[in-house]
Amino acid sequence: MGNRGMEDLIPLVNKLQDAFSYIGQACNLDLPQIAVVGGQSAGKSSVLENFVGRDFLPRGSGIVTRRPLVLQLISATAEWAEFLHCKGKKFTDFDEVRQEIEAETDRITGANKGISPVPINLRVYSPHVLNLTLIDLPGITKVPVGDQPVDIEQQIKEMIMQFITRESCLILAVTPANTDLANSDALKLSKDVDPQGLRTIGVITKLDLMDEGTDARDVLENKLLPLRRGYIGVVNRSQKDIDGKKDIKAALEAERKFFFSHPSYRHMADKMGTPRLQRVLNEQLTNHIRDTLPAFRSKLQSQLLALDKEAEEYRGYRPDDPSRKTKQLLQMVQQFSVDFEKRIEGSGDQVDTVELSGGAKINRIFHERFPFELVKMECDEKEMRREISYAIKNIHGIRTGLFTPDMAFEAIVKKQIMKLKGPCVKCVDMVIQELINVVRQCSNKLESFPMLREETERIVTSHIRDRESRAKDQVLLLIDIELSYINTNHEDFIGFANAQQRSSQTNKSQSSATNQVIRKGWLTINNISIMKGGAKEYWFVLTAESLSWFKDDEEKEKKYMLPLDNLKVRDVEKSFMSSKHIFCIFNTESRNVYKDNRTLELACDSQEDVDSWKSSLLRAGVYPEKTTTVESETTTTSDNFSMDPQLERKVETIRNLVDSYMAIVNKCTRDLIPKTIMHLMIINVKDFINAELLAQLYSTGDQNTLMDESQEQAQRRDEVLRTHQALKEALSIIGDISTSTITTPMPPPVDTSWMGPGGNRRSPPPSPTAPRRMSSGQRPGPRGAPPPPNRPGPLGPFNNSADSPQAPSRPNRAPPSIPSRRPPPSPTRQAPP
């Protein structure tokens, strides 16, 4: 291979890859791509071959220019090539590689100079290369020939732009010396994608083919049409050399002799030629590697810091030591107890921000779910009155009673109290389920010891199930106690004398509570048709008599107000495609609820929000829908039922008495049930874990078996120690790379106003040394005064200095060409200051 600079970089990259292989990570260096851009027959392929150091690209009739060639260099121990379209086939003869490129080009584009944007992907494996991507792009052409389309120029430019717009792509703008540099399409394209000139290098080819007496000295010295990174001149092999199989090493020697022997280039021969181009590109690769090191170092240091504490614990670790097992068992049980208490009491160090858990969820069960279940047990008003009337009639029997019987009141009250058993037992079940979830969450820290975790969960869960039966027995006992004696002398009970008065007070309180706000919040109306905009979110306000919704929470623009009379609520199945939870409100008299809709479907983000809204609606008197059977029975019975005025007064009296007494019972139940569960379940389980869990674990059998660590934990310990050591070694290697490489600074900005805004050509500034375009028959005159030093443009590289107030005005001139002679200085023209 001919590129020694690349071979010098290989050890650096190998060290960096070794550093990351220690820790099992990929070394994502993302080395820059190198794209060669220029016109047809500009010498692009030769420049690319010189950089790689191999002669493998086709020559002759512009075959390779008709399709992009994406060349991937991959570091390997042997040297061969592979094509993406010939997977598994290895090419060791690079003449065969050239023939395959020609055949593949013809297969897609045909043999009559057609083009295609489909690239040819070639991989070259070699011990003399870095992992790089080189791109040989089609040459820019103006006039279509053969099967080429009419818009051939635009297609090729779009093809080139796909590659050079990437920030990691270095652009070699190739221009032959025997053409007009100011009209270089390569420089124009590079200007469009790289206006700061940070990744563009000008390459001047065919210096040996310039007309006699002309040279490109001013261009190569970056005095004429300057670029930030300047220009590098190269001399490629001629077609005769290629046909004569002249190797690249001999071509590089001939190039060196040309520059050292040419009178116009000998003073800068060390800055010209393919070796110089290789050094510049290799410097860019080195700079890129050094630029990536700080991010790599920071990443490794953060990983090392995260493993320091864990690695320190594992050093000197002896998994079979009995004393260690006993000590660790005590620590694990103590930690389990602390975690359980923290999750219940709400002082955990790991706060769940996704959902309620532990003590917070139990609190919600006590104060939201349990009251909601109690309210759901309230029966329908018509059904209550029917039951009271039948109780009164059955108690009087054949006689017509003159007074309201006490037994009717007791019978109705006891029936209502009996209904409380279901919600109370359900409350116990919900708390038990949450306690079991807390135990499982706390046992996650025991996963390193599977036997210990299994036994701990079994023992604590068994104790919870044992306490479950006692808690339910106690809860049912409380309900039986309420049933055993109806205390009509309770201070909060209104009594028979005040029953009628209570009825009027209730009506007044309801009228005064008309404007009482029960709940506010966002809900989505789900059953708006797509023609009217589909589902929309509104701000809802629930009061004692109405449900209103507004455009937003400022409550300025009211959309609708729905009275709560004759409304009920029921659940709606969650649709397959929706993530919302839905419930609906409907009218019991089959009337439209909202405009033309019989139901109003409301959607929430979670089931908890649905339950909470349903609880609020219950407080406002909107009850859940009953089953069809019960409703039909109720309707049938109600249709056959009628009351006389005297019976109506008795029913109203008992109805008020039942409401008063049940309010007392509900108040006591809401207070005592959570206290009972807290005492018999939660506090008892917490005390059991603190006092009895360790003894239970010791009684199960061999403690050493309990403390046998899992295979995953053993692998984890070995992996942590190995990774910790590897991180240290990787940081040391990166430190060595940082001190062994030298960063090449970016060249200073230059004045590129000749490029004009947007890459449009403008004539260069007048200068005594600025060459005019000349024919090949003219002879150069004496050289003028030496040019002034380059000054950077006021707007930096590739700036339009003509638009800046600091830039002097320049007359329009014909664009310069590289083949030039230096005319004698004008007697009236002076060099600019």
Secondary structure as UniProt FT lines:
FT   HELIX           4..21
FT   TURN            22..24
FT   STRAND          33..39
FT   TURN            40..41
FT   HELIX           44..52
FT   HELIX           64..66
FT   STRAND          69..75
FT   STRAND          80..83
FT   HELIX           84..86
FT   TURN            87..88
FT   HELIX           94..109
FT   STRAND          120..126
FT   TURN            127..128
FT   STRAND          132..136
FT   TURN            146..147
FT   TURN            150..151
FT   HELIX           152..164
FT   TURN            167..168
FT   STRAND          169..176
FT   TURN            177..178
FT   HELIX           181..183
FT   HELIX           185..193
FT   TURN            195..196
FT   STRAND          200..205
FT   HELIX           207..209
FT   TURN            212..213
FT   HELIX           217..220
FT   TURN            221..222
FT   STRAND          231..233
FT   HELIX           239..243
FT   TURN            244..245
FT   HELIX           248..261
FT   TURN            263..265
FT   HELIX           266..271
FT   HELIX           274..314
FT   TURN            315..316
FT   TURN            319..320
FT   HELIX           322..345
FT   HELIX           359..364
FT   HELIX           365..369
FT   HELIX           370..376
FT   HELIX           381..396
FT   TURN            397..398
FT   HELIX           406..418
FT   TURN            419..420
FT   HELIX           421..442
FT   HELIX           443..446
FT   TURN            447..448
FT   HELIX           450..484
FT   TURN            488..489
FT   TURN            491..492
FT   TURN            495..498
FT   HELIX           499..512
FT   TURN            513..515
FT   STRAND          517..525
FT   HELIX           530..532
FT   STRAND          536..543
FT   STRAND          546..550
FT   TURN            553..554
FT   STRAND          558..563
FT   TURN            565..566
FT   STRAND          567..572
FT   STRAND          581..587
FT   TURN            588..589
FT   TURN            595..596
FT   STRAND          599..604
FT   HELIX           607..619
FT   TURN            620..621
FT   STRAND          623..624
FT   HELIX           628..639
FT   HELIX           645..677
FT   HELIX           678..683
FT   HELIX           684..691
FT   HELIX           693..699
FT   HELIX           703..706
FT   HELIX           711..740
FT   HELIX           753..755
FT   HELIX           757..759
FT   TURN            768..769
FT   STRAND          772..773
FT   TURN            776..777
FT   TURN            794..795
FT   TURN            797..798
FT   HELIX           801..803
FT   TURN            805..806
FT   STRAND          820..821
FT   TURN            827..828
//
